[in-house]
Amino acid sequence: MILITGASSGLGAALAKCYAEETQQVVISARNAARLNLVAATLNQRVLGQQVQDQGAQAVRAMSADLTSETSVIALFDQLQQAETDSSPLNTVIHCAGSGYFGNIDTQEADSIANLIQNNVTSAILLVRELVKRYRNQAVNVVIVMSTAALAAKAGESTYCAAKWAVRGFIESVRLELKGYPMKIIAVYPGGMDTQFWPTSGKALDTSTFMSADEAAIMLKQALIATEHGYIADITINRG
């Protein structure tokens, strides 16, 4: 079983499509329940067909959650563990949830900065904390999707870079805590994706040369393939 957060749009939804088409059991999560349920229904119809779906079969299950809320994160994993079976245990979590906020620092609003930190930093911390509590002794790959903004400073993106650098520091530290455990943390740094992230970020940008979410999902999925004795721990996906 694979859990994908932030899956109501963008990279998360594209990844859900990739994995569902392989007939893997996929659970998708996001705050917007209506959009999330629509993604799940569309993918189930595409993978299973309407008749099979009407009979109750699901390749993709939707579990809405607010990852900035401790109570909501705990409830998500309670629900997830109830859905696990011996034939389909949780083996991968891909955390795509987050938001953007841009502009020169003197133009940024305190409430929007706090919201940015909640959506990017707090959500990652609460998610990983719960995963470590429940799954550290299991071979679960925890994939944290950040941004190339976590690798280099960018003018006009000061608080966004700060949030992504914070997540990077957090997961690097948790990696050290997990040394010797079968759980693995994989860091992903995508840059230049043409998704709904940009229109909602407040930054005017020409994304016509950016890679699509589907292209990024295919590259990420391929990069996550592990062998018995190795895996790729850090993945940077750059636009051409």
One Martini backbone bead per residue (centre of mass of N, CA, C, O) as a GRO file, in nm:
protein
  240
    1MET     BB    1   0.098   0.035   0.020
    2ILE     BB    2   0.018   0.377  -0.074
    3LEU     BB    3   0.091   0.710   0.036
    4ILE     BB    4  -0.058   1.027  -0.076
    5THR     BB    5   0.002   1.355  -0.046
    6GLY     BB    6  -0.137   1.612  -0.205
    7ALA     BB    7  -0.368   1.454  -0.420
    8SER     BB    8  -0.576   1.680  -0.553
    9SER     BB    9  -0.308   1.763  -0.715
   10GLY     BB   10  -0.064   1.750  -0.921
   11LEU     BB   11   0.179   1.540  -0.827
   12GLY     BB   12   0.000   1.362  -0.649
   13ALA     BB   13  -0.207   1.285  -0.871
   14ALA     BB   14   0.002   1.172  -1.074
   15LEU     BB   15   0.106   0.946  -0.890
   16ALA     BB   16  -0.160   0.801  -0.846
   17LYS     BB   17  -0.189   0.719  -1.141
   18CYS     BB   18   0.069   0.553  -1.174
   19TYR     BB   19   0.008   0.341  -0.944
   20ALA     BB   20  -0.282   0.252  -1.025
   21GLU     BB   21  -0.195   0.136  -1.311
   22GLU     BB   22  -0.038  -0.103  -1.135
   23THR     BB   23  -0.246  -0.208  -0.911
   24GLN     BB   24  -0.209  -0.049  -0.668
   25GLN     BB   25  -0.254   0.038  -0.342
   26VAL     BB   26  -0.416   0.356  -0.297
   27VAL     BB   27  -0.365   0.644  -0.088
   28ILE     BB   28  -0.531   0.956  -0.055
   29SER     BB   29  -0.439   1.297   0.050
   30ALA     BB   30  -0.629   1.586   0.180
   31ARG     BB   31  -0.819   1.860   0.262
   32ASN     BB   32  -0.991   1.845   0.000
   33ALA     BB   33  -1.247   1.631  -0.028
   34ALA     BB   34  -1.378   1.684  -0.303
   35ARG     BB   35  -1.122   1.667  -0.482
   36LEU     BB   36  -1.026   1.394  -0.381
   37ASN     BB   37  -1.277   1.224  -0.464
   38LEU     BB   38  -1.251   1.288  -0.765
   39VAL     BB   39  -0.979   1.155  -0.812
   40ALA     BB   40  -1.058   0.872  -0.718
   41ALA     BB   41  -1.296   0.824  -0.913
   42THR     BB   42  -1.139   0.862  -1.177
   43LEU     BB   43  -0.927   0.636  -1.127
   44ASN     BB   44  -1.121   0.398  -1.082
   45GLN     BB   45  -1.254   0.413  -1.359
   46ARG     BB   46  -0.992   0.381  -1.524
   47VAL     BB   47  -0.893   0.104  -1.388
   48LEU     BB   48  -1.185  -0.061  -1.336
   49GLY     BB   49  -1.441   0.058  -1.397
   50GLN     BB   50  -1.768   0.120  -1.337
   51GLN     BB   51  -1.876  -0.161  -1.254
   52VAL     BB   52  -1.664  -0.231  -1.040
   53GLN     BB   53  -1.702   0.024  -0.873
   54ASP     BB   54  -2.008  -0.025  -0.805
   55GLN     BB   55  -1.916  -0.295  -0.634
   56GLY     BB   56  -1.666  -0.154  -0.440
   57ALA     BB   57  -1.413  -0.119  -0.582
   58GLN     BB   58  -1.060  -0.015  -0.497
   59ALA     BB   59  -0.757   0.142  -0.587
   60VAL     BB   60  -0.859   0.420  -0.463
   61ARG     BB   61  -0.825   0.597  -0.157
   62ALA     BB   62  -0.990   0.840   0.042
   63MET     BB   63  -0.816   1.060   0.298
   64SER     BB   64  -0.887   1.312   0.473
   65ALA     BB   65  -0.649   1.581   0.578
   66ASP     BB   66  -0.483   1.781   0.834
   67LEU     BB   67  -0.135   1.813   0.866
   68THR     BB   68  -0.147   2.059   1.092
   69SER     BB   69  -0.299   1.833   1.264
   70GLU     BB   70  -0.265   1.607   1.503
   71THR     BB   71  -0.547   1.475   1.505
   72SER     BB   72  -0.561   1.424   1.195
   73VAL     BB   73  -0.308   1.247   1.167
   74ILE     BB   74  -0.394   1.023   1.358
   75ALA     BB   75  -0.657   0.952   1.206
   76LEU     BB   76  -0.527   0.870   0.942
   77PHE     BB   77  -0.357   0.626   1.063
   78ASP     BB   78  -0.588   0.471   1.177
   79GLN     BB   79  -0.728   0.429   0.902
   80LEU     BB   80  -0.489   0.299   0.755
   81GLN     BB   81  -0.451   0.048   0.945
   82GLN     BB   82  -0.736  -0.066   0.882
   83ALA     BB   83  -0.660  -0.106   0.562
   84GLU     BB   84  -0.463  -0.303   0.621
   85THR     BB   85  -0.286  -0.593   0.498
   86ASP     BB   86  -0.095  -0.864   0.446
   87SER     BB   87  -0.097  -0.800   0.123
   88SER     BB   88  -0.121  -0.461   0.210
   89PRO     BB   89   0.115  -0.297   0.321
   90LEU     BB   90   0.288  -0.043   0.418
   91ASN     BB   91   0.570   0.099   0.200
   92THR     BB   92   0.470   0.401   0.107
   93VAL     BB   93   0.548   0.757   0.136
   94ILE     BB   94   0.419   1.058  -0.029
   95HIS     BB   95   0.507   1.396   0.032
   96CYS     BB   96   0.327   1.680  -0.132
   97ALA     BB   97   0.247   1.874   0.066
   98GLY     BB   98   0.179   2.231   0.010
   99SER     BB   99   0.306   2.576  -0.022
  100GLY     BB  100   0.307   2.912  -0.154
  101TYR     BB  101   0.520   3.218  -0.100
  102PHE     BB  102   0.578   3.544  -0.240
  103GLY     BB  103   0.825   3.794  -0.219
  104ASN     BB  104   0.938   4.049  -0.086
  105ILE     BB  105   0.987   4.083   0.246
  106ASP     BB  106   0.843   4.378   0.271
  107THR     BB  107   0.555   4.240   0.145
  108GLN     BB  108   0.503   4.045   0.368
  109GLU     BB  109   0.276   3.860   0.558
  110ALA     BB  110   0.242   3.719   0.863
  111ASP     BB  111   0.006   3.522   0.807
  112SER     BB  112   0.130   3.396   0.548
  113ILE     BB  113   0.386   3.290   0.680
  114ALA     BB  114   0.250   3.105   0.886
  115ASN     BB  115   0.104   2.932   0.674
  116LEU     BB  116   0.356   2.830   0.530
  117ILE     BB  117   0.477   2.681   0.775
  118GLN     BB  118   0.244   2.491   0.825
  119ASN     BB  119   0.225   2.355   0.531
  120ASN     BB  120   0.543   2.264   0.534
  121VAL     BB  121   0.659   2.204   0.826
  122THR     BB  122   0.443   2.092   1.017
  123SER     BB  123   0.339   1.868   0.833
  124ALA     BB  124   0.606   1.707   0.815
  125ILE     BB  125   0.649   1.660   1.117
  126LEU     BB  126   0.381   1.514   1.188
  127LEU     BB  127   0.404   1.288   0.984
  128VAL     BB  128   0.682   1.169   1.064
  129ARG     BB  129   0.627   1.120   1.358
  130GLU     BB  130   0.399   0.908   1.312
  131LEU     BB  131   0.562   0.712   1.142
  132VAL     BB  132   0.782   0.647   1.351
  133LYS     BB  133   0.600   0.541   1.575
  134ARG     BB  134   0.468   0.301   1.378
  135TYR     BB  135   0.726   0.222   1.140
  136ARG     BB  136   1.038   0.192   1.209
  137ASN     BB  137   1.028  -0.148   1.196
  138GLN     BB  138   0.971  -0.092   0.894
  139ALA     BB  139   0.976  -0.113   0.532
  140VAL     BB  140   0.955   0.225   0.495
  141ASN     BB  141   0.911   0.473   0.255
  142VAL     BB  142   0.995   0.821   0.297
  143VAL     BB  143   0.874   1.076   0.085
  144ILE     BB  144   1.010   1.407   0.048
  145VAL     BB  145   0.868   1.681  -0.104
  146MET     BB  146   1.006   1.971  -0.216
  147SER     BB  147   1.271   2.178  -0.340
  148THR     BB  148   1.513   2.372  -0.489
  149ALA     BB  149   1.474   2.581  -0.248
  150ALA     BB  150   1.651   2.378  -0.052
  151LEU     BB  151   1.942   2.446  -0.220
  152ALA     BB  152   1.870   2.757  -0.296
  153ALA     BB  153   1.877   3.079  -0.316
  154LYS     BB  154   1.593   3.322  -0.362
  155ALA     BB  155   1.467   3.582  -0.489
  156GLY     BB  156   1.140   3.626  -0.358
  157GLU     BB  157   1.186   3.336  -0.157
  158SER     BB  158   1.264   3.345   0.148
  159THR     BB  159   1.035   3.189   0.309
  160TYR     BB  160   1.028   2.942   0.129
  161CYS     BB  161   1.319   2.859   0.172
  162ALA     BB  162   1.304   2.840   0.477
  163ALA     BB  163   1.098   2.608   0.484
  164LYS     BB  164   1.262   2.402   0.309
  165TRP     BB  165   1.517   2.403   0.484
  166ALA     BB  166   1.377   2.298   0.736
  167VAL     BB  167   1.292   2.025   0.620
  168ARG     BB  168   1.572   1.929   0.551
  169GLY     BB  169   1.686   1.937   0.840
  170PHE     BB  170   1.482   1.745   0.962
  171ILE     BB  171   1.531   1.485   0.783
  172GLU     BB  172   1.834   1.461   0.839
  173SER     BB  173   1.794   1.410   1.143
  174VAL     BB  174   1.605   1.162   1.128
  175ARG     BB  175   1.799   0.979   0.984
  176LEU     BB  176   1.985   0.948   1.230
  177GLU     BB  177   1.763   0.818   1.415
  178LEU     BB  178   1.723   0.568   1.188
  179LYS     BB  179   1.969   0.424   1.240
  180GLY     BB  180   1.911   0.071   1.189
  181TYR     BB  181   1.649   0.104   1.046
  182PRO     BB  182   1.420   0.022   0.787
  183MET     BB  183   1.354   0.300   0.763
  184LYS     BB  184   1.321   0.544   0.495
  185ILE     BB  185   1.456   0.858   0.372
  186ILE     BB  186   1.342   1.060   0.092
  187ALA     BB  187   1.470   1.316  -0.106
  188VAL     BB  188   1.293   1.576  -0.295
  189TYR     BB  189   1.394   1.807  -0.581
  190PRO     BB  190   1.189   2.000  -0.744
  191GLY     BB  191   1.178   2.186  -1.066
  192GLY     BB  192   0.962   2.323  -1.275
  193MET     BB  193   0.632   2.304  -1.244
  194ASP     BB  194   0.315   2.275  -1.414
  195THR     BB  195   0.094   2.402  -1.181
  196GLN     BB  196  -0.135   2.523  -0.935
  197PHE     BB  197   0.079   2.650  -0.753
  198TRP     BB  198   0.128   2.928  -0.894
  199PRO     BB  199  -0.155   3.077  -0.893
  200THR     BB  200  -0.155   3.045  -0.556
  201SER     BB  201   0.126   3.209  -0.481
  202GLY     BB  202   0.156   3.512  -0.629
  203LYS     BB  203   0.336   3.431  -0.882
  204ALA     BB  204   0.445   3.554  -1.175
  205LEU     BB  205   0.467   3.297  -1.438
  206ASP     BB  206   0.631   3.128  -1.693
  207THR     BB  207   0.537   2.770  -1.755
  208SER     BB  208   0.583   2.661  -2.058
  209THR     BB  209   0.883   2.515  -1.985
  210PHE     BB  210   0.770   2.327  -1.793
  211MET     BB  211   0.707   2.057  -1.637
  212SER     BB  212   0.496   1.820  -1.582
  213ALA     BB  213   0.348   1.626  -1.351
  214ASP     BB  214   0.371   1.364  -1.516
  215GLU     BB  215   0.674   1.378  -1.569
  216ALA     BB  216   0.765   1.389  -1.271
  217ALA     BB  217   0.630   1.124  -1.183
  218ILE     BB  218   0.787   0.932  -1.364
  219MET     BB  219   1.070   1.002  -1.262
  220LEU     BB  220   1.022   0.939  -0.963
  221LYS     BB  221   0.928   0.648  -0.983
  222GLN     BB  222   1.191   0.543  -1.111
  223ALA     BB  223   1.387   0.643  -0.877
  224LEU     BB  224   1.241   0.454  -0.645
  225ILE     BB  225   1.382   0.214  -0.737
  226ALA     BB  226   1.488  -0.072  -0.571
  227THR     BB  227   1.709  -0.279  -0.410
  228GLU     BB  228   1.824  -0.500  -0.187
  229HIS     BB  229   2.108  -0.299  -0.140
  230GLY     BB  230   1.946  -0.030  -0.254
  231TYR     BB  231   1.907   0.337  -0.266
  232ILE     BB  232   1.773   0.653  -0.332
  233ALA     BB  233   1.801   0.936  -0.121
  234ASP     BB  234   1.846   1.162  -0.355
  235ILE     BB  235   1.629   1.385  -0.555
  236THR     BB  236   1.669   1.561  -0.863
  237ILE     BB  237   1.430   1.765  -1.057
  238ASN     BB  238   1.491   1.899  -1.364
  239ARG     BB  239   1.450   2.118  -1.596
  240GLY     BB  240   1.532   2.159  -1.947
   0.00000   0.00000   0.00000
